[in-house]
């Protein structure tokens, strides 16, 4: 009988097994990188790609700076103060993270069309792309700042209040959460480099859209692969050093445990103004494009045609979401068990996960396309099916599952393992009867959130989905240029309702984990 103390004992095999999972997650990217290295000619990426890459870097830099300056005080305010509408604004902040960015681009474009030519001219190009990406970047930084601030003990907050009133509390909290917020802001900026949707809709040539154009329109896999490899190099030049330097600090702040929770008070003075600013930022970046997206519904809802698209894509959407959620969650929590109590290994894995998450999704998708083209036909069930999409999306969002798994493992007390070993409980029984039940709410929440994020990922699905097996967001992306606005808005409304339902389920899972 294997003792449950196996979970707590340090061993060299833990690092080998954890490295094997990371290698598995990056495996689809290697064919593309190998082809790019073999070409040995960077100039063959195309004459317009470098200009598009410069546009992408410019957009990413602007988004990162604005997200850091806005999201940090917003997250700290939400953690420290109990102001009216706080729960609603936090839920509203999560919505853009779970919805495809091109929907916000459609919303801003529709809203500008209702206002007039000046607004249309203003929203096109870099300005529009920045506004679209801020809808998800500001909430990302705000939520990370919120979580980091919650790791401060209630006693520390009360001591700061006694020493320097609310202004001192707010300043110290911002200083404490600045590093995680800065990491989130850089990550948000880097993620914009890999998103092709807003640039294509708002008429701004970006690197990610160039990769899709090279593959989907020009049918040139080699060109798309070289462009994707160059984009990956730019991403890693920013993400890898940042993840390596700050992973340890990020792990200690995000994964730490609270001794006594913060006692929130009603905002006064500075806190009141920051609460108003938080609400204004959420309403401007989220509510405005949402209004533009739903304005065409005033002329009527295309129930029949929208229902046809929903029924056609619902099974595929559900399959991709559930499959990706199960794959990512299983590997993420397995990684947490392998890391155990090794603080150094935990920091390394977290840094690697941050760097992996910043990689362009098209990198792995193009690698799978290359493998499918060169593998025998009897492996089509693995390389050309819906299972292929599930695997690709699951590996894409594995870093998020690893983060949740490490966070959940941090809530397990060592005394549980020692008590079960003392009473002779087997490892299998401890895993199934104790840990699995303890992790159940976190596992459910991870499957839900990874599933919705996977549903929102259109780049991967666009490149590798089997013919006739598109998802709902991909169907919206495909028909938005040649369909009535009312149909597009009806489909978007159905997707938003789905996202809200997932958020409600996520809230139930989170509430269950607290009880």
VMD Tcl script that draws the C-alpha trace (Angstrom):
set ca {
  {0.00 0.00 0.00}
  {1.38 3.39 -1.03}
  {1.40 5.89 1.83}
  {-0.23 9.27 1.42}
  {3.03 10.83 2.65}
  {4.21 10.34 -0.92}
  {2.44 13.62 -1.71}
  {4.60 15.55 0.77}
  {8.03 14.00 0.25}
  {10.53 15.91 -1.93}
  {11.99 13.88 -4.80}
  {13.93 14.45 -8.01}
  {11.26 12.71 -10.10}
  {8.85 15.59 -9.39}
  {10.88 17.95 -11.55}
  {11.19 15.39 -14.32}
  {7.43 14.73 -14.36}
  {6.57 18.44 -14.21}
  {8.97 19.12 -17.08}
  {7.34 16.35 -19.10}
  {3.92 18.02 -18.75}
  {5.37 21.36 -19.86}
  {7.01 19.66 -22.83}
  {3.69 18.06 -23.74}
  {1.98 21.47 -23.60}
  {4.51 23.02 -26.01}
  {4.78 19.99 -28.31}
  {2.44 21.35 -31.05}
  {4.64 24.44 -31.45}
  {7.86 22.62 -32.29}
  {7.11 21.78 -35.97}
  {6.51 25.46 -36.77}
  {9.62 26.59 -34.93}
  {11.70 23.89 -36.62}
  {10.48 24.93 -40.06}
  {11.27 28.58 -39.28}
  {14.78 27.72 -38.08}
  {15.39 25.56 -41.13}
  {14.48 28.41 -43.49}
  {17.28 30.65 -42.05}
  {15.90 33.70 -43.83}
  {13.91 36.15 -41.73}
  {13.35 38.46 -44.70}
  {10.99 35.89 -46.26}
  {8.23 36.75 -43.79}
  {6.85 39.29 -46.25}
  {7.37 42.99 -46.79}
  {4.27 44.14 -44.92}
  {4.71 41.91 -41.87}
  {7.29 44.11 -40.15}
  {5.00 47.13 -40.48}
  {2.14 45.07 -39.07}
  {4.36 43.88 -36.22}
  {5.28 47.48 -35.42}
  {1.57 48.35 -35.28}
  {0.94 45.45 -32.93}
  {3.77 46.45 -30.59}
  {2.49 50.04 -30.53}
  {-1.02 48.89 -29.61}
  {0.34 46.50 -26.97}
  {2.43 49.23 -25.32}
  {-0.46 51.69 -25.13}
  {-2.84 49.04 -23.78}
  {-0.34 47.90 -21.14}
  {0.32 51.41 -19.82}
  {-3.35 52.40 -19.63}
  {-4.37 49.07 -18.12}
  {-1.73 49.36 -15.39}
  {-2.62 52.97 -14.56}
  {-6.35 52.20 -14.40}
  {-6.59 48.59 -13.27}
  {-4.30 48.83 -10.23}
  {-6.28 51.48 -8.30}
  {-9.56 49.89 -9.45}
  {-8.62 46.47 -8.06}
  {-7.30 47.90 -4.79}
  {-10.48 49.94 -4.38}
  {-12.68 46.88 -4.90}
  {-10.69 44.96 -2.29}
  {-10.64 47.67 0.38}
  {-14.07 49.31 0.17}
  {-17.66 48.13 0.24}
  {-19.33 50.62 -2.12}
  {-22.73 50.32 -3.84}
  {-22.69 48.10 -6.92}
  {-19.34 46.52 -6.02}
  {-20.44 42.92 -6.72}
  {-22.08 43.93 -9.99}
  {-18.97 45.78 -11.20}
  {-16.72 42.83 -10.31}
  {-19.00 40.52 -12.29}
  {-19.05 43.02 -15.14}
  {-15.25 43.09 -15.08}
  {-15.10 39.33 -15.63}
  {-17.38 39.39 -18.67}
  {-14.85 40.78 -21.20}
  {-12.31 38.15 -20.12}
  {-14.70 35.38 -21.18}
  {-16.00 36.87 -24.44}
  {-14.17 37.05 -27.81}
  {-12.55 40.42 -28.33}
  {-13.97 40.78 -31.83}
  {-17.45 41.13 -30.28}
  {-16.32 44.34 -28.57}
  {-14.90 45.52 -31.89}
  {-18.29 44.93 -33.51}
  {-19.93 46.81 -30.62}
  {-17.67 49.86 -30.90}
  {-18.08 49.89 -34.68}
  {-21.89 49.70 -34.42}
  {-21.97 52.43 -31.76}
  {-19.77 54.70 -33.87}
  {-22.06 54.13 -36.86}
  {-25.02 55.33 -34.79}
  {-23.18 58.48 -33.66}
  {-21.89 59.65 -37.02}
  {-18.91 59.93 -39.43}
  {-16.65 61.61 -36.87}
  {-17.06 58.69 -34.47}
  {-16.41 56.18 -37.27}
  {-13.20 57.94 -38.19}
  {-12.16 58.10 -34.54}
  {-12.79 54.41 -33.86}
  {-10.85 53.10 -36.84}
  {-7.21 52.08 -36.63}
  {-5.07 52.15 -33.51}
  {-7.57 54.05 -31.35}
  {-10.31 51.50 -31.89}
  {-7.99 48.54 -31.28}
  {-6.80 50.09 -28.02}
  {-10.37 50.66 -26.83}
  {-11.32 47.07 -27.68}
  {-8.34 45.56 -25.90}
  {-8.82 47.78 -22.84}
  {-12.20 46.10 -22.30}
  {-10.35 42.94 -21.21}
  {-6.99 44.38 -20.15}
  {-8.27 46.75 -17.47}
  {-10.43 44.04 -15.81}
  {-7.48 41.60 -15.92}
  {-5.19 44.02 -14.09}
  {-8.01 44.99 -11.72}
  {-8.77 41.38 -10.78}
  {-5.09 40.55 -10.23}
  {-4.72 43.68 -8.07}
  {-7.88 42.69 -6.21}
  {-6.53 39.20 -5.46}
  {-3.13 40.55 -4.44}
  {-4.70 43.06 -2.06}
  {-6.80 40.33 -0.46}
  {-3.57 38.54 0.51}
  {-2.82 41.40 2.91}
  {-4.01 40.51 6.40}
  {-6.76 42.46 8.11}
  {-4.39 43.34 10.95}
  {-1.98 45.03 8.54}
  {-4.80 47.07 7.01}
  {-6.03 48.19 10.44}
  {-2.48 49.15 11.48}
  {-2.10 51.29 8.36}
  {-5.45 52.95 9.06}
  {-4.33 53.85 12.57}
  {-1.00 55.18 11.30}
  {-2.12 57.29 8.36}
  {-5.87 57.03 7.75}
  {-7.41 55.89 4.46}
  {-4.90 57.60 2.19}
  {-2.02 55.64 3.75}
  {-3.97 52.38 3.46}
  {-4.68 52.96 -0.21}
  {-1.09 53.97 -1.03}
  {0.45 51.01 0.81}
  {-2.02 48.60 -0.78}
  {-1.23 49.96 -4.26}
  {2.47 49.59 -3.57}
  {1.98 46.00 -2.38}
  {-0.11 45.02 -5.43}
  {2.02 46.95 -7.94}
  {4.22 44.02 -9.00}
  {1.39 41.54 -9.71}
  {-0.55 44.32 -11.42}
  {2.47 45.22 -13.54}
  {2.88 41.58 -14.56}
  {-0.81 41.43 -15.49}
  {-0.51 44.67 -17.50}
  {2.48 43.37 -19.46}
  {0.68 40.06 -20.00}
  {-2.41 41.92 -21.21}
  {-0.31 43.91 -23.64}
  {1.48 40.79 -24.88}
  {-1.81 38.95 -25.40}
  {-2.96 41.69 -27.76}
  {-0.10 40.75 -30.08}
  {-1.73 37.38 -30.73}
  {-5.32 38.53 -31.24}
  {-6.29 39.04 -34.90}
  {-9.97 39.97 -34.47}
  {-10.03 43.72 -33.62}
  {-7.42 44.62 -36.21}
  {-9.31 42.90 -39.00}
  {-12.63 44.52 -38.07}
  {-11.32 48.02 -37.41}
  {-8.99 48.21 -40.39}
  {-5.63 48.09 -38.62}
  {-3.04 45.70 -40.04}
  {-1.56 43.64 -37.17}
  {0.90 40.76 -36.94}
  {-1.71 38.22 -35.85}
  {-4.03 39.08 -38.72}
  {-1.11 38.79 -41.15}
  {-0.48 35.22 -39.95}
  {-4.11 34.26 -40.52}
  {-4.13 35.94 -43.93}
  {-0.98 34.09 -45.01}
  {-2.46 30.75 -44.08}
  {-6.20 31.11 -44.76}
  {-6.09 33.38 -47.81}
  {-2.70 32.78 -49.42}
  {-2.53 29.09 -48.39}
  {1.17 29.50 -47.67}
  {2.00 27.42 -44.60}
  {5.70 28.21 -44.73}
  {5.10 31.98 -44.79}
  {2.55 31.76 -41.97}
  {4.93 29.62 -39.94}
  {7.84 32.04 -40.32}
  {5.63 34.99 -39.41}
  {4.27 33.15 -36.37}
  {7.79 32.18 -35.26}
  {8.94 35.80 -35.48}
  {5.89 36.94 -33.52}
  {6.65 34.25 -30.92}
  {10.22 35.53 -30.61}
  {8.97 39.05 -29.91}
  {6.52 37.73 -27.31}
  {9.16 35.63 -25.54}
  {11.62 38.52 -25.46}
  {9.12 40.32 -23.24}
  {7.32 37.51 -21.42}
  {10.16 35.11 -20.58}
  {12.46 37.52 -18.66}
  {9.49 39.05 -16.87}
  {8.14 35.64 -15.83}
  {11.58 34.49 -14.68}
  {12.29 37.56 -12.57}
  {8.88 38.01 -10.96}
  {7.48 34.46 -10.68}
  {8.62 33.99 -7.07}
  {7.10 37.30 -5.89}
  {3.94 36.69 -7.90}
  {3.56 33.22 -6.36}
  {3.99 34.50 -2.82}
  {1.34 37.20 -3.25}
  {-1.27 35.40 -5.34}
  {-0.93 31.97 -3.70}
  {-0.56 33.11 -0.09}
  {-3.19 32.43 2.52}
  {-5.10 34.97 4.54}
  {-4.91 34.84 8.37}
  {-7.78 37.27 8.93}
  {-9.83 38.75 6.08}
  {-9.96 42.44 5.28}
  {-12.78 44.35 6.94}
  {-14.21 46.54 4.21}
  {-15.58 49.95 5.09}
  {-17.69 52.45 3.20}
  {-15.51 54.71 1.04}
  {-14.77 58.21 2.25}
  {-12.67 60.94 0.68}
  {-10.12 59.32 -1.63}
  {-11.90 55.96 -1.45}
  {-15.16 57.53 -2.67}
  {-13.48 59.12 -5.68}
  {-11.65 55.88 -6.53}
  {-14.93 53.94 -6.30}
  {-16.51 56.35 -8.78}
  {-13.48 56.03 -11.06}
  {-13.68 52.21 -10.87}
  {-17.33 52.25 -11.86}
  {-16.68 54.74 -14.66}
  {-13.82 52.66 -16.10}
  {-15.96 49.50 -16.17}
  {-18.93 51.28 -17.73}
  {-16.87 53.03 -20.42}
  {-14.88 49.99 -21.52}
  {-17.65 47.39 -21.21}
  {-21.09 49.02 -21.22}
  {-20.47 51.33 -24.21}
  {-19.56 48.59 -26.75}
  {-22.25 46.35 -25.27}
  {-24.86 49.02 -26.03}
  {-23.53 49.36 -29.58}
  {-23.63 45.61 -30.01}
  {-27.27 45.36 -28.97}
  {-28.59 48.53 -30.68}
  {-29.57 46.72 -33.92}
  {-31.96 44.59 -31.85}
  {-34.30 47.59 -31.55}
  {-35.48 46.77 -35.06}
  {-36.31 43.20 -34.08}
  {-34.57 40.00 -33.09}
  {-33.73 37.43 -35.76}
  {-35.03 34.53 -33.69}
  {-35.42 32.02 -36.50}
  {-32.05 32.41 -38.19}
  {-30.25 32.84 -34.88}
  {-31.84 29.65 -33.58}
  {-30.71 27.82 -36.73}
  {-27.11 28.88 -36.16}
  {-27.35 28.00 -32.48}
  {-28.63 24.50 -33.12}
  {-26.05 23.95 -35.86}
  {-23.09 24.95 -33.69}
  {-24.27 24.13 -30.16}
  {-22.96 20.56 -30.03}
  {-19.58 21.56 -31.44}
  {-19.32 24.50 -29.06}
  {-20.20 22.30 -26.08}
  {-17.76 19.58 -27.17}
  {-14.87 22.00 -27.58}
  {-15.61 23.74 -24.27}
  {-16.04 20.60 -22.15}
  {-13.16 18.76 -23.81}
  {-10.74 21.65 -23.37}
  {-11.89 22.21 -19.78}
  {-11.41 18.57 -18.79}
  {-8.00 18.26 -20.46}
  {-6.62 21.50 -19.01}
  {-8.05 20.86 -15.53}
  {-6.76 17.28 -15.35}
  {-3.23 18.27 -16.36}
  {-3.27 21.42 -14.21}
  {-4.23 19.65 -10.99}
  {-1.84 16.79 -11.79}
  {0.89 19.39 -12.09}
  {-0.07 20.78 -8.67}
  {0.24 17.32 -7.10}
  {3.63 16.83 -8.75}
  {4.96 20.19 -7.55}
  {3.82 19.55 -3.97}
  {5.48 21.72 -1.33}
  {8.59 22.54 -3.37}
  {8.57 26.34 -3.35}
  {11.36 26.68 -5.90}
  {9.71 24.29 -8.33}
  {6.39 26.07 -7.82}
  {7.94 29.39 -8.80}
  {9.61 27.83 -11.86}
  {6.38 26.20 -13.01}
  {4.42 29.40 -12.47}
  {6.95 31.41 -14.47}
  {6.88 28.85 -17.28}
  {3.07 28.92 -17.25}
  {3.02 32.70 -17.58}
  {5.42 32.54 -20.53}
  {3.42 29.74 -22.20}
  {0.15 31.61 -21.84}
  {1.65 34.60 -23.65}
  {2.53 32.51 -26.72}
  {0.43 33.10 -29.85}
  {-2.39 30.52 -30.14}
  {-1.70 30.24 -33.87}
  {1.72 28.75 -33.09}
  {0.29 25.50 -31.74}
  {-2.55 25.47 -34.27}
  {-0.16 25.74 -37.22}
  {1.97 22.98 -35.71}
  {-1.08 20.72 -35.55}
  {-1.89 21.56 -39.17}
  {1.64 20.55 -40.18}
  {1.41 17.28 -38.24}
  {-2.01 16.48 -39.75}
  {-0.66 17.02 -43.26}
  {2.26 14.65 -42.72}
  {0.71 11.93 -40.55}
  {-1.00 8.86 -42.08}
  {-4.76 8.84 -42.67}
  {-5.44 6.27 -39.94}
  {-4.50 8.93 -37.37}
  {-7.17 11.36 -38.57}
  {-9.16 10.70 -35.38}
  {-6.30 12.42 -33.52}
  {-5.17 15.08 -36.00}
  {-8.31 16.05 -37.98}
  {-11.26 15.66 -35.62}
  {-13.07 17.56 -32.90}
  {-10.78 15.83 -30.41}
  {-7.88 17.67 -32.06}
  {-9.54 21.01 -31.32}
  {-10.20 19.96 -27.71}
  {-6.56 18.96 -27.20}
  {-5.24 22.16 -28.77}
  {-7.54 24.38 -26.68}
  {-6.85 22.38 -23.52}
  {-3.10 22.79 -23.93}
  {-3.60 26.47 -24.77}
  {-5.31 27.18 -21.43}
  {-3.31 24.73 -19.35}
  {-1.39 27.62 -17.68}
  {-4.64 28.89 -16.11}
  {-5.47 25.43 -14.81}
  {-1.95 25.15 -13.37}
  {-2.43 28.44 -11.53}
  {-5.75 27.30 -10.03}
  {-4.26 23.91 -9.17}
  {-1.31 25.46 -7.34}
  {-3.65 27.83 -5.53}
  {-5.92 24.97 -4.49}
  {-3.01 22.82 -3.33}
  {-1.91 25.73 -1.13}
  {-5.17 25.36 0.83}
  {-4.37 21.74 1.79}
  {-2.90 21.39 5.27}
  {0.04 19.03 5.80}
  {-1.69 17.69 8.90}
  {-4.34 16.08 6.68}
  {-1.71 13.94 5.00}
  {0.02 13.13 8.27}
  {-3.27 12.11 9.90}
  {-4.24 9.81 7.03}
  {-0.77 8.21 7.04}
  {-0.99 7.70 10.80}
  {-4.30 5.86 10.46}
  {-3.08 3.74 7.53}
  {-5.28 5.29 4.85}
  {-4.07 4.41 1.35}
  {-3.02 7.04 -1.15}
  {-5.83 6.12 -3.53}
  {-8.47 6.49 -0.84}
  {-6.98 9.78 0.38}
  {-7.03 11.17 -3.15}
  {-10.61 10.09 -3.86}
  {-12.25 10.66 -0.49}
  {-10.43 13.75 0.80}
  {-8.54 15.70 -1.86}
  {-11.02 15.18 -4.67}
  {-13.90 16.40 -2.49}
  {-11.84 19.36 -1.27}
  {-10.86 20.31 -4.82}
  {-14.32 19.72 -6.31}
  {-15.50 23.38 -6.29}
  {-12.16 24.57 -7.74}
  {-12.19 21.80 -10.35}
  {-15.74 22.69 -11.38}
  {-14.88 26.39 -11.60}
  {-11.75 25.63 -13.65}
  {-13.66 23.47 -16.13}
  {-16.26 26.21 -16.53}
  {-13.86 29.10 -16.98}
  {-11.47 27.20 -19.28}
  {-14.45 25.99 -21.29}
  {-15.74 29.51 -21.84}
  {-12.27 30.86 -22.61}
  {-11.77 28.03 -25.08}
  {-15.10 28.88 -26.68}
  {-13.96 32.49 -27.07}
  {-10.72 31.42 -28.78}
  {-11.51 31.68 -32.49}
  {-7.99 31.63 -33.93}
  {-7.28 28.02 -33.01}
  {-10.74 26.80 -34.01}
  {-10.53 28.68 -37.31}
  {-7.28 26.95 -38.28}
  {-7.89 23.34 -37.21}
  {-11.63 22.69 -36.90}
  {-13.00 19.92 -39.15}
  {-15.12 21.10 -42.10}
  {-18.67 21.92 -41.00}
  {-17.78 21.67 -37.29}
  {-17.48 25.35 -36.36}
  {-18.30 26.81 -32.95}
  {-20.77 29.63 -32.22}
  {-18.14 32.43 -31.96}
  {-16.53 31.22 -35.18}
  {-19.95 31.28 -36.87}
  {-20.44 34.88 -35.71}
  {-16.96 35.79 -36.95}
  {-17.69 34.17 -40.31}
  {-21.12 35.70 -41.00}
  {-20.59 39.18 -39.52}
  {-19.43 40.74 -42.82}
  {-22.23 39.43 -45.06}
  {-25.26 39.17 -42.75}
  {-27.80 41.67 -41.45}
  {-26.79 43.53 -38.30}
  {-29.86 42.21 -36.50}
  {-28.73 38.61 -37.07}
  {-25.21 39.32 -35.84}
  {-26.59 41.10 -32.78}
  {-28.99 38.24 -32.08}
  {-26.14 35.75 -32.17}
  {-24.03 38.00 -29.96}
  {-26.90 38.30 -27.48}
  {-27.18 34.52 -27.28}
  {-23.46 34.27 -26.61}
  {-23.61 36.91 -23.87}
  {-26.46 35.04 -22.22}
  {-24.33 31.91 -22.31}
  {-21.41 33.79 -20.73}
  {-23.65 35.18 -17.99}
  {-24.96 31.69 -17.25}
  {-21.37 30.42 -16.95}
  {-20.50 33.31 -14.62}
  {-23.50 32.42 -12.45}
  {-22.35 28.80 -12.30}
  {-18.84 29.97 -11.49}
  {-20.19 32.08 -8.65}
  {-21.98 29.04 -7.24}
  {-18.78 26.98 -7.41}
  {-16.82 29.77 -5.72}
  {-19.43 30.08 -2.99}
  {-19.24 26.35 -2.46}
  {-15.48 26.50 -2.05}
  {-15.82 29.09 0.71}
  {-18.32 27.10 2.75}
}
mol new
graphics top color blue
foreach p $ca { graphics top sphere $p radius 0.5 }
foreach p [lrange $ca 0 end-1] q [lrange $ca 1 end] { graphics top cylinder $p $q radius 0.2 }
display resetview
